[in-house]
């Protein structure tokens, strides 16, 4: 089975006059960008995304703490075992 693709590049999106004064577009013009539209978009479900970010930050901090504590515990165990034993 072969994949058939269209060799033509997609047509650029037409500017939206209603979105000209949107905050994203105002920031783009203030930065001196050539077009008043910044590619991308706002997150449609910001609360869920922020909750996921908070969960992942807590997980990251827990992993860092676990690695540091494990290093101390291994060091203590090696020190208790002593070099001559």
TORPA-4810 file (N, C-alpha, C, O; in nm, 3 decimals):
<nodes>
NODE_1_0.085_-0.116_0.000_0.000_0.000_0.000_0.090_0.124_0.000_0.185_0.132_0.078_X
NODE_2_0.061_0.218_-0.086_0.141_0.339_-0.094_0.061_0.458_-0.043_-0.062_0.463_-0.057_X
NODE_3_0.132_0.550_0.016_0.070_0.670_0.068_0.071_0.777_-0.039_0.177_0.810_-0.093_X
NODE_4_-0.045_0.831_-0.071_-0.056_0.934_-0.172_-0.067_1.069_-0.101_-0.155_1.090_-0.018_X
NODE_5_0.025_1.158_-0.135_0.022_1.291_-0.074_0.009_1.396_-0.182_0.049_1.374_-0.297_X
NODE_6_-0.045_1.507_-0.145_-0.061_1.618_-0.238_0.070_1.696_-0.240_0.113_1.745_-0.136_X
NODE_7_0.136_1.710_-0.357_0.265_1.778_-0.362_0.254_1.929_-0.342_0.355_1.995_-0.317_X
NODE_8_0.135_1.983_-0.354_0.119_2.128_-0.338_0.120_2.165_-0.191_0.060_2.095_-0.110_X
NODE_9_0.188_2.275_-0.154_0.183_2.318_-0.014_0.045_2.372_0.018_-0.026_2.421_-0.070_X
NODE_10_0.006_2.362_0.144_-0.128_2.414_0.180_-0.134_2.565_0.164_-0.035_2.636_0.185_X
NODE_11_-0.250_2.612_0.127_-0.269_2.756_0.109_-0.267_2.824_0.245_-0.321_2.770_0.342_X
NODE_12_-0.206_2.942_0.255_-0.205_3.011_0.384_-0.347_3.052_0.423_-0.431_3.082_0.338_X
NODE_13_-0.370_3.054_0.552_-0.503_3.091_0.601_-0.528_3.240_0.577_-0.438_3.322_0.592_X
NODE_14_-0.648_3.271_0.541_-0.684_3.412_0.519_-0.692_3.484_0.653_-0.737_3.425_0.751_X
NODE_15_-0.648_3.608_0.659_-0.656_3.680_0.786_-0.801_3.701_0.828_-0.890_3.720_0.744_X
NODE_16_-0.823_3.697_0.954_-0.957_3.713_1.009_-0.974_3.855_1.061_-0.913_3.891_1.162_X
NODE_17_-1.054_3.940_0.993_-1.069_4.078_1.038_-1.125_4.090_1.179_-1.093_4.185_1.250_X
NODE_18_-1.208_3.995_1.219_-1.266_4.002_1.353_-1.161_3.977_1.460_-1.176_4.024_1.573_X
NODE_19_-1.057_3.902_1.427_-0.953_3.870_1.526_-0.837_3.969_1.521_-0.737_3.948_1.590_X
NODE_20_-0.849_4.075_1.442_-0.739_4.169_1.428_-0.701_4.233_1.561_-0.583_4.255_1.587_X
NODE_21_-0.799_4.263_1.643_-0.773_4.329_1.771_-0.760_4.232_1.887_-0.763_4.273_2.003_X
NODE_22_-0.747_4.103_1.857_-0.729_4.005_1.964_-0.595_4.030_2.035_-0.501_4.078_1.972_X
NODE_23_-0.587_3.999_2.163_-0.463_4.027_2.237_-0.339_3.963_2.175_-0.232_4.023_2.175_X
NODE_24_-0.354_3.842_2.121_-0.238_3.777_2.057_-0.190_3.857_1.936_-0.070_3.873_1.915_X
NODE_25_-0.284_3.907_1.859_-0.247_3.982_1.739_-0.188_4.118_1.774_-0.097_4.166_1.707_X
NODE_26_-0.240_4.180_1.879_-0.183_4.308_1.922_-0.038_4.289_1.968_0.047_4.372_1.938_X
NODE_27_-0.011_4.180_2.041_0.127_4.153_2.085_0.217_4.126_1.966_0.333_4.166_1.966_X
NODE_28_0.164_4.057_1.864_0.244_4.028_1.746_0.282_4.157_1.675_0.397_4.174_1.634_X
NODE_29_0.187_4.248_1.660_0.218_4.375_1.595_0.314_4.458_1.679_0.401_4.525_1.624_X
NODE_30_0.300_4.454_1.812_0.389_4.529_1.899_0.533_4.477_1.889_0.628_4.553_1.907_X
NODE_31_0.547_4.348_1.861_0.681_4.290_1.846_0.738_4.314_1.707_0.854_4.280_1.681_X
NODE_32_0.659_4.372_1.617_0.708_4.402_1.484_0.705_4.284_1.388_0.779_4.282_1.290_X
NODE_33_0.620_4.186_1.415_0.611_4.072_1.324_0.544_4.115_1.194_0.466_4.210_1.191_X
NODE_34_0.576_4.044_1.087_0.525_4.082_0.955_0.375_4.065_0.944_0.308_4.144_0.877_X
NODE_35_0.322_3.965_1.008_0.178_3.941_1.000_0.116_3.963_1.137_0.182_3.945_1.239_X
NODE_36_-0.011_4.002_1.140_-0.074_4.028_1.269_-0.120_3.902_1.340_-0.184_3.910_1.445_X
NODE_37_-0.088_3.785_1.286_-0.136_3.662_1.346_-0.017_3.579_1.391_0.077_3.557_1.314_X
NODE_38_-0.019_3.532_1.515_0.082_3.440_1.566_0.029_3.299_1.543_-0.084_3.269_1.580_X
NODE_39_0.110_3.214_1.483_0.067_3.076_1.458_0.042_3.007_1.591_0.112_3.031_1.689_X
NODE_40_-0.056_2.922_1.593_-0.089_2.850_1.715_-0.223_2.896_1.768_-0.301_2.957_1.696_X
NODE_41_-0.248_2.867_1.891_-0.375_2.908_1.947_-0.374_2.896_2.097_-0.278_2.846_2.156_X
NODE_42_-0.479_2.943_2.156_-0.493_2.933_2.301_-0.536_2.792_2.337_-0.600_2.723_2.258_X
NODE_43_-0.501_2.751_2.456_-0.540_2.619_2.503_-0.690_2.619_2.526_-0.740_2.702_2.602_X
NODE_44_-0.764_2.527_2.464_-0.909_2.528_2.478_-0.955_2.488_2.618_-1.066_2.524_2.659_X
NODE_45_-0.874_2.415_2.692_-0.913_2.370_2.826_-0.800_2.403_2.922_-0.727_2.314_2.967_X
NODE_46_-0.787_2.530_2.954_-0.674_2.580_3.032_-0.670_2.521_3.173_-0.562_2.490_3.223_X
NODE_47_-0.785_2.506_3.238_-0.787_2.455_3.374_-0.732_2.313_3.381_-0.655_2.280_3.471_X
NODE_48_-0.771_2.228_3.286_-0.723_2.091_3.283_-0.573_2.087_3.257_-0.501_2.009_3.319_X
NODE_49_-0.526_2.171_3.166_-0.383_2.175_3.135_-0.303_2.222_3.255_-0.195_2.168_3.282_X
NODE_50_-0.353_2.322_3.328_-0.281_2.370_3.446_-0.282_2.266_3.558_-0.184_2.253_3.631_X
NODE_51_-0.391_2.193_3.572_-0.397_2.086_3.673_-0.295_1.977_3.640_-0.229_1.925_3.729_X
NODE_52_-0.284_1.943_3.514_-0.186_1.843_3.470_-0.044_1.893_3.494_0.042_1.816_3.536_X
NODE_53_-0.019_2.020_3.467_0.113_2.078_3.492_0.148_2.073_3.640_0.261_2.040_3.676_X
NODE_54_0.053_2.105_3.727_0.078_2.099_3.871_0.110_1.956_3.915_0.200_1.934_3.996_X
NODE_55_0.035_1.860_3.862_0.058_1.720_3.897_0.197_1.677_3.853_0.267_1.609_3.929_X
NODE_56_0.237_1.715_3.733_0.369_1.676_3.683_0.481_1.745_3.760_0.586_1.685_3.781_X
NODE_57_0.460_1.870_3.804_0.561_1.939_3.885_0.579_1.867_4.018_0.692_1.847_4.063_X
NODE_58_0.468_1.826_4.080_0.478_1.753_4.207_0.553_1.621_4.187_0.635_1.583_4.270_X
NODE_59_0.524_1.553_4.077_0.594_1.428_4.047_0.743_1.452_4.026_0.826_1.375_4.075_X
NODE_60_0.778_1.557_3.955_0.918_1.591_3.931_0.990_1.620_4.062_1.101_1.571_4.084_X
NODE_61_0.929_1.698_4.149_0.991_1.731_4.277_1.006_1.605_4.362_1.109_1.587_4.427_X
NODE_62_0.906_1.519_4.362_0.914_1.394_4.438_1.028_1.307_4.386_1.099_1.245_4.466_X
NODE_63_1.046_1.299_4.256_1.155_1.218_4.200_1.290_1.275_4.238_1.382_1.199_4.272_X
NODE_64_1.305_1.407_4.233_1.433_1.469_4.270_1.463_1.443_4.417_1.576_1.408_4.451_X
NODE_65_1.363_1.459_4.504_1.383_1.432_4.646_1.419_1.286_4.668_1.509_1.256_4.747_X
NODE_66_1.352_1.194_4.600_1.381_1.051_4.615_1.524_1.019_4.571_1.591_0.939_4.636_X
NODE_67_1.572_1.079_4.465_1.708_1.054_4.418_1.810_1.106_4.518_1.909_1.039_4.548_X
NODE_68_1.787_1.226_4.571_1.881_1.284_4.668_1.882_1.201_4.796_1.989_1.170_4.847_X
NODE_69_1.765_1.164_4.848_1.756_1.084_4.970_1.821_0.948_4.948_1.892_0.899_5.035_X
NODE_70_1.798_0.886_4.832_1.858_0.756_4.804_2.010_0.768_4.801_2.080_0.678_4.848_X
NODE_71_2.063_0.876_4.748_2.207_0.896_4.749_2.263_0.905_4.890_2.366_0.845_4.920_X
NODE_72_2.193_0.979_4.978_2.237_0.987_5.118_2.230_0.850_5.185_2.323_0.812_5.255_X
NODE_73_2.121_0.777_5.163_2.107_0.645_5.226_2.215_0.548_5.178_2.271_0.475_5.259_X
NODE_74_2.243_0.547_5.052_2.348_0.459_5.000_2.483_0.500_5.059_2.563_0.414_5.096_X
NODE_75_2.508_0.630_5.067_2.633_0.676_5.128_2.645_0.637_5.274_2.752_0.597_5.318_X
NODE_76_2.537_0.649_5.348_2.539_0.611_5.489_2.562_0.461_5.504_2.642_0.419_5.587_X
NODE_77_2.494_0.382_5.423_2.512_0.236_5.430_2.655_0.196_5.395_2.712_0.108_5.459_X
NODE_78_2.714_0.259_5.296_2.852_0.229_5.260_2.949_0.272_5.370_3.048_0.204_5.397_X
NODE_79_2.919_0.385_5.433_3.005_0.431_5.543_2.994_0.337_5.664_3.094_0.311_5.732_X
NODE_80_2.874_0.287_5.691_2.857_0.192_5.802_2.922_0.058_5.773_2.971_-0.008_5.865_X
NODE_81_2.924_0.019_5.648_2.986_-0.109_5.612_3.136_-0.101_5.634_3.200_-0.202_5.664_X
NODE_82_3.192_0.016_5.619_3.335_0.036_5.644_3.419_-0.011_5.529_3.379_-0.098_5.452_X
NODE_83_3.537_0.048_5.517_3.624_0.014_5.405_3.692_-0.122_5.416_3.727_-0.181_5.314_X
NODE_84_3.711_-0.173_5.538_3.786_-0.297_5.554_3.701_-0.422_5.560_3.755_-0.531_5.573_X
NODE_85_3.576_-0.409_5.551_3.492_-0.528_5.569_3.453_-0.590_5.440_3.382_-0.690_5.438_X
</nodes>
